[in-house]
Amino acid sequence: MLKVSDLETGYGKKPVLFGVSLEVKEAEIVAVIGPNGAGKSTVLKAVCGLIPAWKGEVCFDGTSINGSTPARNVSRGITFAPQGNRVFDELTVMENLEIGGYQLPKKELKGRIDQVLDIFPVLRGRTRQNAGKLSGGEQQMLAVARALVPKPKLLMLDEPSLGLSPNLVSAVLEKIVEINQESGVSILIVEQKVRDVLRIAHRAYGMRLGEIKLEGSPDEILARDNLKRLFL
Protein backbone atom coordinates (compact mmCIF):
# COMPACT_ATOMS: atom_id res chain seq x y z
CA MET A 1 0.00 0.00 0.00
CA LEU A 2 2.75 2.46 0.99
CA LYS A 3 6.29 2.23 -0.34
CA VAL A 4 8.94 4.79 0.54
CA SER A 5 12.15 4.42 -1.46
CA ASP A 6 15.50 6.14 -0.73
CA LEU A 7 13.76 9.19 0.74
CA GLU A 8 15.85 12.26 1.49
CA THR A 9 14.32 15.41 2.94
CA GLY A 10 14.60 17.94 5.76
CA TYR A 11 13.72 21.46 6.88
CA GLY A 12 15.06 24.53 5.12
CA LYS A 13 18.56 23.54 4.09
CA LYS A 14 19.03 21.08 6.93
CA PRO A 15 18.83 17.43 5.84
CA VAL A 16 17.09 15.06 8.26
CA LEU A 17 16.43 11.86 6.32
CA PHE A 18 19.16 10.05 4.41
CA GLY A 19 17.90 7.37 2.03
CA VAL A 20 14.99 6.04 4.11
CA SER A 21 13.10 3.08 2.65
CA LEU A 22 10.10 1.38 4.25
CA GLU A 23 6.75 -0.09 3.34
CA VAL A 24 3.34 -0.73 4.84
CA LYS A 25 1.16 -3.52 3.48
CA GLU A 26 -2.62 -3.69 3.47
CA ALA A 27 -4.19 -4.11 6.94
CA GLU A 28 -0.77 -4.03 8.61
CA ILE A 29 0.40 -2.15 11.72
CA VAL A 30 3.97 -0.94 11.24
CA ALA A 31 5.88 0.82 14.03
CA VAL A 32 8.77 3.23 13.63
CA ILE A 33 10.94 3.52 16.74
CA GLY A 34 14.17 5.23 17.65
CA PRO A 35 15.69 7.93 19.86
CA ASN A 36 14.70 11.59 19.79
CA GLY A 37 16.00 13.31 16.68
CA ALA A 38 16.09 10.11 14.63
CA GLY A 39 13.75 11.56 11.97
CA LYS A 40 10.70 9.43 12.74
CA SER A 41 8.13 12.24 12.62
CA THR A 42 9.77 13.63 9.49
CA VAL A 43 8.95 10.40 7.65
CA LEU A 44 5.25 10.84 8.44
CA LYS A 45 5.28 14.49 7.41
CA ALA A 46 6.89 13.61 4.08
CA VAL A 47 4.36 10.86 3.39
CA CYS A 48 1.35 13.07 4.10
CA GLY A 49 2.77 15.95 2.03
CA LEU A 50 3.59 18.47 4.75
CA ILE A 51 7.20 18.58 3.55
CA PRO A 52 8.51 17.70 0.06
CA ALA A 53 10.78 14.83 -0.88
CA TRP A 54 14.17 16.13 -1.98
CA LYS A 55 15.19 12.78 -3.41
CA GLY A 56 13.64 9.33 -3.59
CA GLU A 57 9.99 8.45 -4.00
CA VAL A 58 6.84 7.99 -1.96
CA CYS A 59 4.29 5.65 -3.61
CA PHE A 60 0.77 4.97 -2.40
CA ASP A 61 -1.38 2.29 -4.02
CA GLY A 62 1.22 1.99 -6.77
CA THR A 63 1.22 5.70 -7.65
CA SER A 64 3.94 8.23 -6.89
CA ILE A 65 2.66 10.99 -4.62
CA ASN A 66 5.82 13.10 -4.70
CA GLY A 67 4.75 16.75 -4.78
CA SER A 68 1.19 15.98 -3.70
CA THR A 69 -0.53 18.20 -1.12
CA PRO A 70 -1.94 17.01 2.23
CA ALA A 71 -5.48 17.66 0.97
CA ARG A 72 -4.94 15.50 -2.12
CA ASN A 73 -3.43 12.78 0.03
CA VAL A 74 -6.47 12.78 2.31
CA SER A 75 -8.60 12.24 -0.81
CA ARG A 76 -6.34 9.32 -1.74
CA GLY A 77 -6.87 7.75 1.67
CA ILE A 78 -3.95 8.96 3.82
CA THR A 79 -4.66 10.68 7.14
CA PHE A 80 -2.31 11.88 9.85
CA ALA A 81 -2.79 12.45 13.60
CA PRO A 82 0.22 14.53 14.73
CA GLN A 83 1.73 14.33 18.19
CA GLY A 84 0.66 16.40 21.18
CA ASN A 85 -3.15 15.96 21.39
CA ARG A 86 -3.63 18.23 18.39
CA VAL A 87 -7.30 19.08 18.75
CA PHE A 88 -9.00 22.45 18.33
CA ASP A 89 -9.52 23.38 21.98
CA GLU A 90 -12.12 26.10 21.42
CA LEU A 91 -14.27 23.96 19.12
CA THR A 92 -16.63 21.24 20.24
CA VAL A 93 -15.92 17.56 19.82
CA MET A 94 -18.46 17.46 16.97
CA GLU A 95 -16.85 20.45 15.23
CA ASN A 96 -13.45 18.75 15.48
CA LEU A 97 -14.90 15.64 13.84
CA GLU A 98 -16.57 17.69 11.11
CA ILE A 99 -13.25 19.30 10.27
CA GLY A 100 -11.79 15.83 9.82
CA GLY A 101 -14.37 15.09 7.13
CA TYR A 102 -14.54 18.50 5.46
CA GLN A 103 -14.08 16.91 2.02
CA LEU A 104 -17.06 14.57 2.42
CA PRO A 105 -20.61 15.35 1.25
CA LYS A 106 -22.76 16.47 4.18
CA LYS A 107 -24.93 13.34 4.28
CA GLU A 108 -21.93 11.04 4.08
CA LEU A 109 -20.12 13.06 6.75
CA LYS A 110 -22.97 12.62 9.23
CA GLY A 111 -23.00 8.86 8.74
CA ARG A 112 -19.23 8.58 8.93
CA ILE A 113 -19.06 10.55 12.20
CA ASP A 114 -21.71 8.24 13.65
CA GLN A 115 -19.57 5.23 12.70
CA VAL A 116 -16.49 6.77 14.30
CA LEU A 117 -18.40 7.54 17.49
CA ASP A 118 -19.30 3.85 17.67
CA ILE A 119 -15.56 3.16 17.83
CA PHE A 120 -15.05 5.83 20.52
CA PRO A 121 -18.22 5.69 22.65
CA VAL A 122 -16.64 7.90 25.34
CA LEU A 123 -16.89 10.79 22.86
CA ARG A 124 -20.52 10.22 21.89
CA GLY A 125 -21.89 11.82 25.03
CA ARG A 126 -19.54 14.78 24.74
CA THR A 127 -20.06 15.97 21.19
CA ARG A 128 -21.21 19.42 22.39
CA GLN A 129 -18.36 19.82 24.84
CA ASN A 130 -15.32 21.95 23.97
CA ALA A 131 -12.41 19.68 23.07
CA GLY A 132 -10.13 21.65 25.40
CA LYS A 133 -12.13 20.39 28.39
CA LEU A 134 -11.52 16.72 27.60
CA SER A 135 -8.91 14.75 29.50
CA GLY A 136 -5.56 14.06 27.84
CA GLY A 137 -6.60 10.54 26.92
CA GLU A 138 -9.93 11.71 25.52
CA GLN A 139 -8.20 14.40 23.45
CA GLN A 140 -5.88 11.78 22.00
CA MET A 141 -8.85 9.60 21.13
CA LEU A 142 -10.53 12.59 19.50
CA ALA A 143 -7.41 13.25 17.40
CA VAL A 144 -7.44 9.64 16.19
CA ALA A 145 -11.22 9.72 15.66
CA ARG A 146 -10.93 12.90 13.57
CA ALA A 147 -8.29 11.23 11.38
CA LEU A 148 -10.65 8.26 10.87
CA VAL A 149 -13.63 10.32 9.68
CA PRO A 150 -12.48 10.41 6.00
CA LYS A 151 -12.33 6.55 6.09
CA PRO A 152 -8.59 6.31 5.34
CA LYS A 153 -6.76 3.36 3.87
CA LEU A 154 -3.62 4.42 5.77
CA LEU A 155 -3.73 6.05 9.21
CA MET A 156 -0.48 7.61 10.44
CA LEU A 157 -0.06 8.30 14.16
CA ASP A 158 2.75 10.33 15.69
CA GLU A 159 3.39 9.54 19.37
CA PRO A 160 -0.21 8.76 20.39
CA SER A 161 1.02 7.96 23.93
CA LEU A 162 2.59 11.38 24.50
CA GLY A 163 1.70 12.75 27.93
CA LEU A 164 -0.58 9.85 28.86
CA SER A 165 -0.52 7.69 31.98
CA PRO A 166 0.43 4.00 31.52
CA ASN A 167 -3.23 2.92 31.78
CA LEU A 168 -4.30 5.41 29.13
CA VAL A 169 -1.41 4.37 26.88
CA SER A 170 -2.70 0.79 27.00
CA ALA A 171 -6.26 1.96 26.27
CA VAL A 172 -5.20 4.02 23.26
CA LEU A 173 -3.04 1.24 21.81
CA GLU A 174 -5.82 -1.31 22.32
CA LYS A 175 -8.14 1.01 20.42
CA ILE A 176 -5.61 1.20 17.58
CA VAL A 177 -5.58 -2.60 17.35
CA GLU A 178 -9.38 -2.63 17.32
CA ILE A 179 -9.45 -0.10 14.46
CA ASN A 180 -6.95 -2.16 12.47
CA GLN A 181 -8.75 -5.44 12.98
CA GLU A 182 -12.32 -4.26 12.50
CA SER A 183 -11.81 -1.69 9.75
CA GLY A 184 -8.80 -3.17 7.96
CA VAL A 185 -7.03 0.20 8.09
CA SER A 186 -3.26 0.07 7.61
CA ILE A 187 -1.46 1.93 10.39
CA LEU A 188 1.99 3.53 10.43
CA ILE A 189 2.79 4.55 14.00
CA VAL A 190 5.73 6.47 15.44
CA GLU A 191 6.15 5.79 19.14
CA GLN A 192 8.72 6.29 21.91
CA LYS A 193 7.22 3.62 24.18
CA VAL A 194 9.02 0.83 22.37
CA ARG A 195 7.83 -2.25 24.22
CA ASP A 196 4.23 -1.06 24.25
CA VAL A 197 4.05 -0.38 20.53
CA LEU A 198 5.91 -3.56 19.58
CA ARG A 199 3.20 -5.55 21.36
CA ILE A 200 0.67 -4.38 18.75
CA ALA A 201 2.84 -4.09 15.62
CA HIS A 202 3.17 -6.68 12.87
CA ARG A 203 6.54 -5.28 11.79
CA ALA A 204 8.84 -2.45 12.87
CA TYR A 205 11.63 -0.21 11.69
CA GLY A 206 14.31 1.24 13.94
CA MET A 207 15.69 4.67 13.01
CA ARG A 208 18.79 6.49 14.12
CA LEU A 209 20.20 9.78 12.80
CA GLY A 210 17.91 9.87 9.79
CA GLU A 211 18.51 6.32 8.61
CA ILE A 212 16.79 2.95 8.96
CA LYS A 213 19.09 0.83 11.11
CA LEU A 214 16.79 -2.10 11.93
CA GLU A 215 13.87 -3.83 10.29
CA GLY A 216 11.94 -6.92 11.25
CA SER A 217 9.35 -8.55 13.46
CA PRO A 218 8.79 -7.22 17.00
CA ASP A 219 10.75 -10.16 18.41
CA GLU A 220 13.69 -9.42 16.13
CA ILE A 221 13.63 -5.72 17.01
CA LEU A 222 13.37 -6.48 20.74
CA ALA A 223 16.55 -8.54 20.74
CA ARG A 224 18.77 -6.90 23.35
CA ASP A 225 21.70 -6.23 21.04
CA ASN A 226 19.42 -4.63 18.46
CA LEU A 227 17.85 -2.17 20.89
CA LYS A 228 21.19 -1.43 22.47
CA ARG A 229 22.67 -0.64 19.07
CA LEU A 230 19.72 1.59 18.22
CA PHE A 231 19.43 3.64 21.39
CA LEU A 232 23.01 3.79 22.70
TIROVEX-472825 format. One record per residue (C-alpha): residue number from 0; x, y, z. Coordinates in steps of 0.5 Angstrom, whole numbers. Layout:
! TIROVEX-472825
[NUM [X Y Z]]
...
This chain:
! TIROVEX-472825
[0 [0 0 0]]
[1 [5 5 2]]
[2 [13 4 -1]]
[3 [18 10 1]]
[4 [24 9 -3]]
[5 [31 12 -1]]
[6 [28 18 1]]
[7 [32 25 3]]
[8 [29 31 6]]
[9 [29 36 12]]
[10 [27 43 14]]
[11 [30 49 10]]
[12 [37 47 8]]
[13 [38 42 14]]
[14 [38 35 12]]
[15 [34 30 17]]
[16 [33 24 13]]
[17 [38 20 9]]
[18 [36 15 4]]
[19 [30 12 8]]
[20 [26 6 5]]
[21 [20 3 8]]
[22 [13 0 7]]
[23 [7 -1 10]]
[24 [2 -7 7]]
[25 [-5 -7 7]]
[26 [-8 -8 14]]
[27 [-2 -8 17]]
[28 [1 -4 23]]
[29 [8 -2 22]]
[30 [12 2 28]]
[31 [18 6 27]]
[32 [22 7 33]]
[33 [28 10 35]]
[34 [31 16 40]]
[35 [29 23 40]]
[36 [32 27 33]]
[37 [32 20 29]]
[38 [28 23 24]]
[39 [21 19 25]]
[40 [16 24 25]]
[41 [20 27 19]]
[42 [18 21 15]]
[43 [10 22 17]]
[44 [11 29 15]]
[45 [14 27 8]]
[46 [9 22 7]]
[47 [3 26 8]]
[48 [6 32 4]]
[49 [7 37 10]]
[50 [14 37 7]]
[51 [17 35 0]]
[52 [22 30 -2]]
[53 [28 32 -4]]
[54 [30 26 -7]]
[55 [27 19 -7]]
[56 [20 17 -8]]
[57 [14 16 -4]]
[58 [9 11 -7]]
[59 [2 10 -5]]
[60 [-3 5 -8]]
[61 [2 4 -14]]
[62 [2 11 -15]]
[63 [8 16 -14]]
[64 [5 22 -9]]
[65 [12 26 -9]]
[66 [10 33 -10]]
[67 [2 32 -7]]
[68 [-1 36 -2]]
[69 [-4 34 4]]
[70 [-11 35 2]]
[71 [-10 31 -4]]
[72 [-7 26 0]]
[73 [-13 26 5]]
[74 [-17 24 -2]]
[75 [-13 19 -3]]
[76 [-14 16 3]]
[77 [-8 18 8]]
[78 [-9 21 14]]
[79 [-5 24 20]]
[80 [-6 25 27]]
[81 [0 29 29]]
[82 [3 29 36]]
[83 [1 33 42]]
[84 [-6 32 43]]
[85 [-7 36 37]]
[86 [-15 38 37]]
[87 [-18 45 37]]
[88 [-19 47 44]]
[89 [-24 52 43]]
[90 [-29 48 38]]
[91 [-33 42 40]]
[92 [-32 35 40]]
[93 [-37 35 34]]
[94 [-34 41 30]]
[95 [-27 38 31]]
[96 [-30 31 28]]
[97 [-33 35 22]]
[98 [-26 39 21]]
[99 [-24 32 20]]
[100 [-29 30 14]]
[101 [-29 37 11]]
[102 [-28 34 4]]
[103 [-34 29 5]]
[104 [-41 31 3]]
[105 [-46 33 8]]
[106 [-50 27 9]]
[107 [-44 22 8]]
[108 [-40 26 14]]
[109 [-46 25 18]]
[110 [-46 18 17]]
[111 [-38 17 18]]
[112 [-38 21 24]]
[113 [-43 16 27]]
[114 [-39 10 25]]
[115 [-33 14 29]]
[116 [-37 15 35]]
[117 [-39 8 35]]
[118 [-31 6 36]]
[119 [-30 12 41]]
[120 [-36 11 45]]
[121 [-33 16 51]]
[122 [-34 22 46]]
[123 [-41 20 44]]
[124 [-44 24 50]]
[125 [-39 30 49]]
[126 [-40 32 42]]
[127 [-42 39 45]]
[128 [-37 40 50]]
[129 [-31 44 48]]
[130 [-25 39 46]]
[131 [-20 43 51]]
[132 [-24 41 57]]
[133 [-23 33 55]]
[134 [-18 29 59]]
[135 [-11 28 56]]
[136 [-13 21 54]]
[137 [-20 23 51]]
[138 [-16 29 47]]
[139 [-12 24 44]]
[140 [-18 19 42]]
[141 [-21 25 39]]
[142 [-15 27 35]]
[143 [-15 19 32]]
[144 [-22 19 31]]
[145 [-22 26 27]]
[146 [-17 22 23]]
[147 [-21 17 22]]
[148 [-27 21 19]]
[149 [-25 21 12]]
[150 [-25 13 12]]
[151 [-17 13 11]]
[152 [-14 7 8]]
[153 [-7 9 12]]
[154 [-7 12 18]]
[155 [-1 15 21]]
[156 [0 17 28]]
[157 [5 21 31]]
[158 [7 19 39]]
[159 [0 18 41]]
[160 [2 16 48]]
[161 [5 23 49]]
[162 [3 26 56]]
[163 [-1 20 58]]
[164 [-1 15 64]]
[165 [1 8 63]]
[166 [-6 6 64]]
[167 [-9 11 58]]
[168 [-3 9 54]]
[169 [-5 2 54]]
[170 [-13 4 53]]
[171 [-10 8 47]]
[172 [-6 2 44]]
[173 [-12 -3 45]]
[174 [-16 2 41]]
[175 [-11 2 35]]
[176 [-11 -5 35]]
[177 [-19 -5 35]]
[178 [-19 0 29]]
[179 [-14 -4 25]]
[180 [-18 -11 26]]
[181 [-25 -9 25]]
[182 [-24 -3 19]]
[183 [-18 -6 16]]
[184 [-14 0 16]]
[185 [-7 0 15]]
[186 [-3 4 21]]
[187 [4 7 21]]
[188 [6 9 28]]
[189 [11 13 31]]
[190 [12 12 38]]
[191 [17 13 44]]
[192 [14 7 48]]
[193 [18 2 45]]
[194 [16 -5 48]]
[195 [8 -2 49]]
[196 [8 -1 41]]
[197 [12 -7 39]]
[198 [6 -11 43]]
[199 [1 -9 38]]
[200 [6 -8 31]]
[201 [6 -13 26]]
[202 [13 -11 24]]
[203 [18 -5 26]]
[204 [23 0 23]]
[205 [29 2 28]]
[206 [31 9 26]]
[207 [38 13 28]]
[208 [40 20 26]]
[209 [36 20 20]]
[210 [37 13 17]]
[211 [34 6 18]]
[212 [38 2 22]]
[213 [34 -4 24]]
[214 [28 -8 21]]
[215 [24 -14 22]]
[216 [19 -17 27]]
[217 [18 -14 34]]
[218 [22 -20 37]]
[219 [27 -19 32]]
[220 [27 -11 34]]
[221 [27 -13 41]]
[222 [33 -17 41]]
[223 [38 -14 47]]
[224 [43 -12 42]]
[225 [39 -9 37]]
[226 [36 -4 42]]
[227 [42 -3 45]]
[228 [45 -1 38]]
[229 [39 3 36]]
[230 [39 7 43]]
[231 [46 8 45]]
